Amino acid sequence: QLHLVESGGGLVQPGGSLRLSCALSGLTSGSLAIGWFRQAPGNEREGVACISGRDNSTLYRSSVKGRFIISRDKSKNTVSLQMNKLTPADTGVYYCAAARPVVVTSLAPQVYEDWGQGTQVTVSS
């Protein structure tokens, strides 16, 4: 079973930036797609970005395209999410997750099997 730990959340003003990191442990973590999700109070969990474990291809939610960048360092077993030009709509608990082995890229939470505990991101003035 994989173990995922998020870090880097916090409070930031609108227009600011944050960088989230997801530390992975597990024998097969390097070959799996890793996704970032977020959940605001009263809302469903939604996919934000994901990166393939096969070819580093990426997929983004339309509302974050051009602002967020997902990247992967297999030597350090980490996946990062650089978030720029943040708005209050980006507020929520951010989770990283590992997908089932057959998944290349997906933003659907139901295809992800292992989840971190989440880190809070608050965008407010």
Backbone hydrogen bonds in HBPLUS format (Angstrom, degrees):
<---DONOR---> <-ACCEPTOR-->    atom                        ^
c    i                          cat <-CA-CA->   ^        H-A-AA   ^      H-
h    n   atom  resd res      DA  || num        DHA   H-A  angle D-A-AA Bond
n    s   type  num  typ     dist DA aas  dist angle  dist       angle   num
A0003-HIS N   A0025-SER O   3.05 MM  22  5.23 157.4  2.10 146.5 150.8     1
A0025-SER N   A0003-HIS O   3.00 MM  22  5.23 132.7  2.23 147.2 156.7     2
A0005-VAL N   A0023-ALA O   3.03 MM  18  5.16 150.1  2.12 140.2 149.2     3
A0023-ALA N   A0005-VAL O   2.88 MM  18  5.16 166.5  1.90 147.8 146.6     4
A0007-SER N   A0021-SER O   2.88 MM  14  5.28 135.4  2.08 150.6 157.9     5
A0021-SER N   A0007-SER O   2.90 MM  14  5.28 161.6  1.94 147.2 150.2     6
A0010-GLY N   A0120-GLN O   2.93 MM 110  6.13 114.8  2.37 139.3 157.2     7
A0122-THR N   A0010-GLY O   2.92 MM 112  6.15 169.1  1.93 156.3 156.1     8
A0012-VAL N   A0122-THR O   2.87 MM 110  6.29 157.7  1.92 165.0 171.6     9
A0124-SER N   A0012-VAL O   2.94 MM 112  6.30 146.5  2.05 150.9 159.7    10
A0016-GLY N   A0013-GLN O   2.93 MM   3  5.50 152.3  2.01 144.5 146.4    11
A0015-GLY N   A0086-LEU O   2.68 MM  71  4.91 167.2  1.69 147.7 152.3    12
A0086-LEU N   A0016-GLY O   3.07 MM  70  5.52 177.1  2.07 153.5 154.2    13
A0018-LEU N   A0083-MET O   2.93 MM  65  5.24 150.3  2.02 143.8 153.2    14
A0083-MET N   A0018-LEU O   2.76 MM  65  5.24 168.9  1.77 177.1 178.1    15
A0020-LEU N   A0081-LEU O   2.91 MM  61  5.03 165.4  1.93 143.9 142.3    16
A0081-LEU N   A0020-LEU O   2.86 MM  61  5.03 156.1  1.91 138.8 142.5    17
A0022-CYS N   A0079-VAL O   2.81 MM  57  5.12 136.7  1.99 140.4 154.4    18
A0079-VAL N   A0022-CYS O   2.99 MM  57  5.12 149.8  2.08 137.1 146.8    19
A0024-LEU N   A0077-ASN O   2.87 MM  53  5.36 166.8  1.89 170.4 167.3    20
A0029-SER N   A0026-GLY O   3.41 MM   3  5.44 171.3  2.42 108.9 111.2    21
A0031-SER N   A0028-THR O   3.13 MM   3  5.78 156.2  2.19 120.0 126.2    22
A0032-LEU N   A0029-SER O   3.37 MM   3  5.54 165.4  2.39 109.0 113.2    23
A0099-ALA N   A0033-ALA O   2.91 MM  66  5.38 169.6  1.92 160.6 162.1    24
A0034-ILE N   A0051-ILE O   3.02 MM  17  5.54 154.3  2.08 156.1 159.3    25
A0051-ILE N   A0034-ILE O   2.92 MM  17  5.54 151.8  2.00 149.2 157.6    26
A0035-GLY N   A0097-ALA O   2.90 MM  62  5.31 160.4  1.94 150.1 156.6    27
A0097-ALA N   A0035-GLY O   2.91 MM  62  5.31 144.9  2.04 148.4 154.9    28
A0036-TRP N   A0049-ALA O   2.70 MM  13  5.30 162.1  1.73 164.7 166.6    29
A0048-VAL N   A0036-TRP O   2.79 MM  12  5.49 164.7  1.81 159.0 155.5    30
A0049-ALA N   A0036-TRP O   3.34 MM  13  5.30 157.6  2.39 134.0 138.0    31
A0037-PHE N   A0095-TYR O   2.76 MM  58  5.09 161.3  1.79 153.5 159.2    32
A0095-TYR N   A0037-PHE O   2.80 MM  58  5.09 157.7  1.85 136.0 143.6    33
A0038-ARG N   A0046-GLU O   2.95 MM   8  5.55 152.7  2.02 150.7 159.3    34
A0046-GLU N   A0038-ARG O   2.90 MM   8  5.55 166.2  1.92 158.0 161.1    35
A0039-GLN N   A0093-VAL O   2.91 MM  54  5.28 140.3  2.07 135.4 148.1    36
A0093-VAL N   A0039-GLN O   2.96 MM  54  5.28 166.8  1.98 139.5 136.9    37
A0043-ASN N   A0040-ALA O   2.91 MM   3  5.33 159.9  1.95 140.2 140.9    38
A0061-ARG N   A0048-VAL O   2.84 MM  13  5.02 155.4  1.90 147.8 141.8    39
A0050-CYS N   A0059-LEU O   2.92 MM   9  5.35 144.3  2.05 149.7 156.1    40
A0059-LEU N   A0050-CYS O   3.06 MM   9  5.35 146.3  2.17 147.4 149.2    41
A0052-SER N   A0057-SER O   2.80 MM   5  5.26 163.1  1.82 158.0 163.8    42
A0064-VAL N   A0061-ARG O   3.05 MM   3  5.66 160.4  2.09 119.5 125.6    43
A0065-LYS N   A0062-SER O   3.41 MM   3  5.33 151.7  2.50  98.1 105.8    44
A0067-ARG N   A0064-VAL O   2.92 MM   3  5.34 158.6  1.96 134.7 138.1    45
A0068-PHE N   A0064-VAL O   3.00 MM   4  5.61 157.3  2.06 163.9 162.5    46
A0084-ASN N   A0067-ARG O   3.04 MM  17  5.06 148.3  2.15 126.9 136.3    47
A0069-ILE N   A0082-GLN O   2.84 MM  13  5.05 149.0  1.94 141.2 150.8    48
A0082-GLN N   A0069-ILE O   2.83 MM  13  5.05 162.0  1.86 156.2 153.2    49
A0071-SER N   A0080-SER O   3.03 MM   9  5.31 155.7  2.09 142.8 146.8    50
A0080-SER N   A0071-SER O   2.87 MM   9  5.31 150.0  1.96 140.3 150.0    51
A0073-ASP N   A0078-THR O   2.92 MM   5  5.40 170.7  1.93 158.8 160.7    52
A0076-LYS N   A0073-ASP O   3.21 MM   3  5.52 138.0  2.39 102.9 113.4    53
A0077-ASN N   A0073-ASP O   2.88 MM   4  5.89 113.2  2.34 137.5 156.1    54
A0078-THR N   A0073-ASP O   3.15 MM   5  5.40 165.2  2.17 142.9 146.3    55
A0090-ASP N   A0087-THR O   2.87 MM   3  5.52 164.7  1.89 122.9 128.2    56
A0091-THR N   A0088-PRO O   3.09 MM   3  5.50 165.7  2.11 115.5 118.9    57
A0092-GLY N   A0121-VAL O   2.90 MM  29  5.46 160.6  1.94 152.9 158.3    58
A0121-VAL N   A0092-GLY O   2.87 MM  29  5.46 159.5  1.91 153.1 160.0    59
A0094-TYR N   A0119-THR O   2.81 MM  25  5.25 173.1  1.81 150.6 148.2    60
A0119-THR N   A0094-TYR O   2.84 MM  25  5.25 143.8  1.98 138.2 149.9    61
A0116-GLY N   A0096-CYS O   2.97 MM  20  5.66 151.3  2.06 170.7 169.1    62
A0098-ALA N   A0114-ASP O   2.87 MM  16  5.25 152.9  1.94 146.6 155.6    63
A0113-GLU N   A0098-ALA O   2.88 MM  15  6.05 146.7  1.99 158.3 161.5    64
A0114-ASP N   A0098-ALA O   3.43 MM  16  5.25 167.6  2.45 140.4 143.9    65
A0100-ARG N   A0111-VAL O   2.99 MM  11  6.07 151.4  2.08 176.5 167.5    66
A0103-VAL N   A0100-ARG O   3.05 MM   3  5.70 163.5  2.08 125.9 131.0    67
A0111-VAL N   A0108-ALA O   3.24 MM   3  6.05 170.5  2.25 125.7 128.3    68
A0112-TYR N   A0109-PRO O   3.06 MM   3  5.54 164.8  2.09 120.9 123.5    69
